[in-house]
Each structure stands twice: as structure tokens, then as C-alpha cells.
């Protein structure tokens, strides 16, 4: 990948998804060439069973990521949003 000042970073958050689903989403997104994914740990100081252990995903990619790969990322995120966040 390129240097960090040239990369685009996005935060993707889904309400109340369990850790396993966040990991599944990350695994699918990592299959898209040029996309890196990190799980961001929950930052809340209060424990709550309804909260996920993961607060969000951080996607990192180059500004010149192909249109096809951008669309693939959008399709993956839309699938999980439709499945788990309705």
C-alpha cells in the first residue's frame, strides 16, 4: 500500500452487531484488492450486553482504487446492512 498520507480511511459502523458478524464483514472486505480493514474495539467505558465488542470497521484504501472494487465494497456493506440492520 501507499504511504498513510495518501490513503483514504473510512469508519463503518453497524449498530449492535456481534463480533462474529463484524469479523465476517472484515473477511469479505479483505478479499477486495486494495482494501485493508481493521476492527476498532468498543470505546465505551460502561459494559453493556447489547453493545458489540467492536465499535466499527476502519477501511483504508488508495484514492485510485478501481471503480469495480469500490462498487464491490459498497455491495458487501449493503448486503450486511440489509441483512442485519433493518
Z-matrix of the N, CA and C atoms (Angstrom, degrees):
N
C 1 1.447
C 2 1.517 1 110.44
N 3 1.315 2 115.21 1 168.96
C 4 1.452 3 121.03 2 -177.87
C 5 1.522 4 110.20 3 -84.49
N 6 1.349 5 116.39 4 176.28
C 7 1.461 6 119.39 5 178.19
C 8 1.523 7 110.22 6 -64.53
N 9 1.333 8 115.88 7 154.11
C 10 1.461 9 121.15 8 -171.91
C 11 1.523 10 113.64 9 -63.09
N 12 1.342 11 119.17 10 -25.96
C 13 1.460 12 120.11 11 179.80
C 14 1.526 13 111.79 12 -74.76
N 15 1.302 14 118.24 13 -12.69
C 16 1.460 15 121.78 14 179.40
C 17 1.522 16 112.39 15 -100.67
N 18 1.321 17 118.02 16 -4.83
C 19 1.456 18 121.61 17 -175.03
C 20 1.524 19 111.71 18 -94.17
N 21 1.310 20 115.03 19 153.43
C 22 1.459 21 121.96 20 174.26
C 23 1.520 22 107.11 21 -99.23
N 24 1.310 23 115.91 22 135.33
C 25 1.452 24 121.04 23 179.70
C 26 1.524 25 108.63 24 -124.16
N 27 1.327 26 116.23 25 129.94
C 28 1.462 27 121.91 26 179.61
C 29 1.512 28 109.58 27 -124.81
N 30 1.325 29 115.41 28 143.77
C 31 1.461 30 121.61 29 175.01
C 32 1.527 31 107.26 30 -103.10
N 33 1.319 32 116.30 31 128.16
C 34 1.464 33 121.74 32 179.49
C 35 1.522 34 107.50 33 -120.60
N 36 1.323 35 115.81 34 123.73
C 37 1.458 36 120.47 35 -176.25
C 38 1.523 37 110.11 36 -128.25
N 39 1.322 38 115.21 37 131.88
C 40 1.456 39 122.60 38 174.75
C 41 1.524 40 107.44 39 -118.56
N 42 1.298 41 117.88 40 130.59
C 43 1.463 42 121.16 41 -177.08
C 44 1.526 43 111.77 42 -67.64
N 45 1.314 44 115.47 43 127.93
C 46 1.462 45 124.17 44 169.06
C 47 1.522 46 116.53 45 60.23
N 48 1.312 47 118.36 46 28.08
C 49 1.462 48 119.35 47 175.17
C 50 1.519 49 109.98 48 -79.82
N 51 1.317 50 117.74 49 141.06
C 52 1.467 51 119.40 50 176.58
C 53 1.530 52 110.98 51 -72.53
N 54 1.333 53 114.41 52 161.92
C 55 1.453 54 122.09 53 -179.15
C 56 1.523 55 111.89 54 -53.37
N 57 1.324 56 117.28 55 -43.67
C 58 1.470 57 121.14 56 -177.22
C 59 1.531 58 111.74 57 -59.32
N 60 1.319 59 117.37 58 -39.39
C 61 1.470 60 120.24 59 -179.17
C 62 1.522 61 109.85 60 -71.38
N 63 1.328 62 117.60 61 -41.67
C 64 1.466 63 119.75 62 175.80
C 65 1.528 64 110.24 63 -58.36
N 66 1.326 65 116.55 64 -41.03
C 67 1.471 66 119.75 65 179.97
C 68 1.529 67 110.83 66 -66.75
N 69 1.318 68 116.77 67 -36.67
C 70 1.473 69 120.72 68 177.77
C 71 1.528 70 110.25 69 -65.16
N 72 1.324 71 116.76 70 -44.37
C 73 1.465 72 120.75 71 177.87
C 74 1.532 73 109.98 72 -59.79
N 75 1.331 74 115.67 73 -46.41
C 76 1.469 75 120.21 74 179.94
C 77 1.524 76 110.94 75 -60.08
N 78 1.323 77 117.00 76 -41.74
C 79 1.471 78 120.40 77 179.78
C 80 1.525 79 110.74 78 -62.24
N 81 1.321 80 117.23 79 -41.20
C 82 1.466 81 120.15 80 179.05
C 83 1.529 82 110.97 81 -67.53
N 84 1.316 83 116.91 82 -42.51
C 85 1.462 84 120.14 83 -179.20
C 86 1.524 85 111.85 84 -66.64
N 87 1.324 86 117.26 85 -33.32
C 88 1.465 87 120.54 86 179.46
C 89 1.528 88 112.20 87 -67.24
N 90 1.315 89 117.36 88 -16.20
C 91 1.457 90 121.03 89 177.49
C 92 1.525 91 112.10 90 -77.43
N 93 1.325 92 116.77 91 -13.72
C 94 1.463 93 121.12 92 178.36
C 95 1.527 94 107.39 93 -83.12
N 96 1.323 95 115.76 94 120.44
C 97 1.465 96 120.99 95 -177.45
C 98 1.522 97 110.83 96 -60.71
N 99 1.336 98 115.38 97 129.73
C 100 1.459 99 120.98 98 177.60
C 101 1.511 100 114.40 99 93.40
N 102 1.327 101 117.63 100 -1.89
C 103 1.463 102 121.35 101 -178.85
C 104 1.525 103 109.16 102 -110.83
N 105 1.325 104 115.67 103 129.75
C 106 1.457 105 121.77 104 173.85
C 107 1.523 106 107.85 105 -112.63
N 108 1.335 107 115.95 106 144.92
C 109 1.457 108 121.00 107 -176.37
C 110 1.522 109 109.27 108 -132.88
N 111 1.329 110 115.89 109 134.51
C 112 1.459 111 122.12 110 173.98
C 113 1.518 112 108.75 111 -126.02
N 114 1.321 113 115.98 112 141.54
C 115 1.458 114 121.40 113 173.69
C 116 1.522 115 108.30 114 -85.15
N 117 1.318 116 117.28 115 129.58
C 118 1.458 117 122.60 116 178.92
C 119 1.528 118 108.52 117 -100.20
N 120 1.308 119 116.56 118 120.03
C 121 1.466 120 121.46 119 -177.02
C 122 1.527 121 111.60 120 -65.08
N 123 1.310 122 114.96 121 152.60
C 124 1.458 123 122.12 122 177.26
C 125 1.529 124 109.37 123 -59.11
N 126 1.324 125 117.05 124 132.58
C 127 1.466 126 121.01 125 -177.26
C 128 1.519 127 113.08 126 -102.24
N 129 1.311 128 117.04 127 -5.00
C 130 1.462 129 120.11 128 -179.54
C 131 1.523 130 110.82 129 -64.69
N 132 1.301 131 116.42 130 138.45
C 133 1.466 132 121.79 131 178.24
C 134 1.530 133 111.98 132 -82.21
N 135 1.326 134 116.70 133 -16.78
C 136 1.462 135 122.13 134 -179.18
C 137 1.523 136 110.21 135 -99.55
N 138 1.336 137 116.48 136 128.86
C 139 1.455 138 119.88 137 176.98
C 140 1.523 139 109.46 138 -76.29
N 141 1.316 140 115.95 139 135.42
C 142 1.455 141 121.91 140 179.60
C 143 1.521 142 107.52 141 -145.95
N 144 1.335 143 117.18 142 122.60
C 145 1.454 144 120.77 143 -178.52
C 146 1.525 145 112.58 144 -59.31
N 147 1.329 146 117.22 145 -27.84
C 148 1.469 147 119.62 146 -178.02
C 149 1.522 148 112.36 147 -79.06
N 150 1.332 149 118.36 148 -10.58
C 151 1.455 150 120.78 149 178.06
C 152 1.522 151 110.54 150 -89.22
N 153 1.309 152 114.88 151 146.37
C 154 1.452 153 120.73 152 174.87
C 155 1.522 154 109.61 153 -74.73
N 156 1.313 155 116.47 154 158.33
C 157 1.463 156 120.57 155 172.68
C 158 1.522 157 110.46 156 -72.56
N 159 1.322 158 116.02 157 -16.35
C 160 1.455 159 122.27 158 179.66
C 161 1.519 160 108.63 159 -110.19
N 162 1.320 161 116.09 160 133.40
C 163 1.460 162 120.23 161 178.80
C 164 1.525 163 111.57 162 -85.93
N 165 1.349 164 115.35 163 -38.49
C 166 1.460 165 118.65 164 -177.05
C 167 1.525 166 110.04 165 -167.61
N 168 1.316 167 113.87 166 173.94
C 169 1.467 168 121.76 167 171.42
C 170 1.512 169 107.77 168 -107.04
N 171 1.312 170 117.91 169 143.52
C 172 1.458 171 121.41 170 172.36
C 173 1.520 172 107.31 171 -112.70
N 174 1.334 173 115.01 172 115.93
C 175 1.468 174 121.63 173 177.11
C 176 1.517 175 107.96 174 -96.22
N 177 1.312 176 116.29 175 135.48
C 178 1.457 177 121.79 176 177.91
C 179 1.525 178 108.00 177 -130.17
N 180 1.343 179 115.05 178 131.54
C 181 1.458 180 119.59 179 179.74
C 182 1.521 181 109.69 180 -157.11
N 183 1.305 182 115.46 181 162.10
C 184 1.471 183 121.52 182 179.24
C 185 1.524 184 109.82 183 -76.30
N 186 1.336 185 116.94 184 149.85
C 187 1.460 186 119.96 185 178.54
C 188 1.531 187 113.13 186 -60.61
N 189 1.326 188 116.79 187 -22.79
C 190 1.467 189 119.75 188 -178.89
C 191 1.532 190 112.07 189 -94.60
N 192 1.327 191 117.66 190 21.23
C 193 1.464 192 120.79 191 175.64
C 194 1.527 193 108.07 192 -56.15
N 195 1.300 194 116.41 193 134.88
C 196 1.469 195 119.76 194 -175.28
C 197 1.531 196 111.44 195 -61.84
N 198 1.314 197 114.55 196 152.59
C 199 1.458 198 120.79 197 178.60
C 200 1.524 199 110.69 198 -59.60
N 201 1.312 200 117.31 199 -39.71
C 202 1.460 201 121.51 200 179.10
C 203 1.532 202 110.84 201 -61.05
N 204 1.322 203 116.51 202 -42.35
C 205 1.462 204 119.98 203 179.57
C 206 1.528 205 111.59 204 -70.10
N 207 1.325 206 117.43 205 -36.89
C 208 1.476 207 120.37 206 175.71
C 209 1.523 208 110.24 207 -62.29
N 210 1.315 209 116.10 208 -43.55
C 211 1.467 210 120.26 209 179.19
C 212 1.526 211 111.01 210 -64.71
N 213 1.322 212 117.07 211 -36.57
C 214 1.464 213 120.51 212 177.92
C 215 1.527 214 110.26 213 -63.97
N 216 1.323 215 117.38 214 -42.69
C 217 1.469 216 121.44 215 176.76
C 218 1.530 217 109.46 216 -60.24
N 219 1.325 218 117.38 217 -46.27
C 220 1.464 219 121.46 218 179.57
C 221 1.523 220 111.21 219 -60.59
N 222 1.334 221 117.34 220 -41.31
C 223 1.463 222 121.29 221 179.29
C 224 1.525 223 111.43 222 -64.16
N 225 1.321 224 116.67 223 -42.34
C 226 1.468 225 120.62 224 179.45
C 227 1.528 226 110.14 225 -63.52
N 228 1.330 227 116.87 226 -47.60
C 229 1.460 228 120.35 227 -179.74
C 230 1.528 229 111.80 228 -64.24
N 231 1.324 230 116.92 229 -39.63
C 232 1.465 231 120.81 230 178.71
C 233 1.523 232 111.26 231 -64.59
N 234 1.320 233 117.01 232 -39.69
C 235 1.466 234 121.04 233 178.32
C 236 1.529 235 110.35 234 -57.90
N 237 1.314 236 116.56 235 -50.56
C 238 1.468 237 119.60 236 -177.84
C 239 1.523 238 112.14 237 -69.56
N 240 1.308 239 117.14 238 -34.65
C 241 1.474 240 119.27 239 177.04
C 242 1.530 241 109.99 240 -64.56
N 243 1.330 242 117.05 241 -44.40
C 244 1.463 243 120.54 242 179.58
C 245 1.522 244 111.48 243 -66.62
N 246 1.300 245 117.06 244 -35.34
C 247 1.467 246 120.78 245 -176.80
C 248 1.525 247 112.95 246 -76.78
N 249 1.323 248 117.87 247 -40.21
C 250 1.455 249 120.79 248 -171.33
C 251 1.529 250 115.88 249 -112.79
N 252 1.295 251 118.49 250 -12.83
C 253 1.471 252 119.72 251 -172.15
C 254 1.520 253 113.60 252 -119.10
N 255 1.298 254 117.22 253 28.59
C 256 1.475 255 118.50 254 179.25
C 257 1.492 256 111.60 255 -100.54
